[in-house]
Amino acid sequence: MNNNPVRTALFALTMLYGLLIALLAMLDFSALGLVAAIGGVLLGLGWAFAGRFTRGRA
């Protein structure tokens, strides 16, 4: 992993998101699928744009 602050922040957000999904699953949260889908799409877009804009600079 490089020293790009955007990618570092995205990595931290991804880890926190995974912990949140695990916590919600343990608590038997009724809208877990919706939260997982929305968060997954947003994080995926974040990683896609981070890779797209830093492709030649890594």
N, C-alpha and C positions, 0 to 999 in steps of 0.2 A: 504494500500500500504506500502511496506517495504522501507528500506533505500538503496536499491541496486541502484547505480548510473546509470546502464544500463537501468533498468526499468524506472527510473525517466526521463532519456533522451528520451526513447521511448514514454512515456506519453506526454512529451512536444512536441515531433515531431508529435504525433497523433493529438494533439490539433491544432498545426500550420497547419497541412495538411487539417484538417477539415475547418479551416478558409480560406485556399487557395482555396479549392474546392468551398466554398460558394462565394468567391470573383469572381472566374472565371465564376461561374454560373450567377452571377448578371451582369457581363460584356458580357455575351453571347459568350463566347470563343468557337470557332468551334471544337476544339479537346478536349473538356471537358471529354468525355467518355474515351478517350485514357489516359489522365492524371490521371483520377480517377482509372482506372483499373491498371495501372502500379504502382501508389503510393499505392493502396490498397494491391496489391500483395507484394510489398516490405515491407510495414509496417506489414502485416500479417506474413511474414517470420521472421521479426525482433522479433515480439512478440512470435512466436513459438520457435525460438532459445533461446530467453531469458528465457522462461518457461522451456524449455528442459534442459538447463545447470544450472538452479538454482532450480530445482525441490526439491531436498533433503535439500537445505540450507535455505529455507524460514522460 
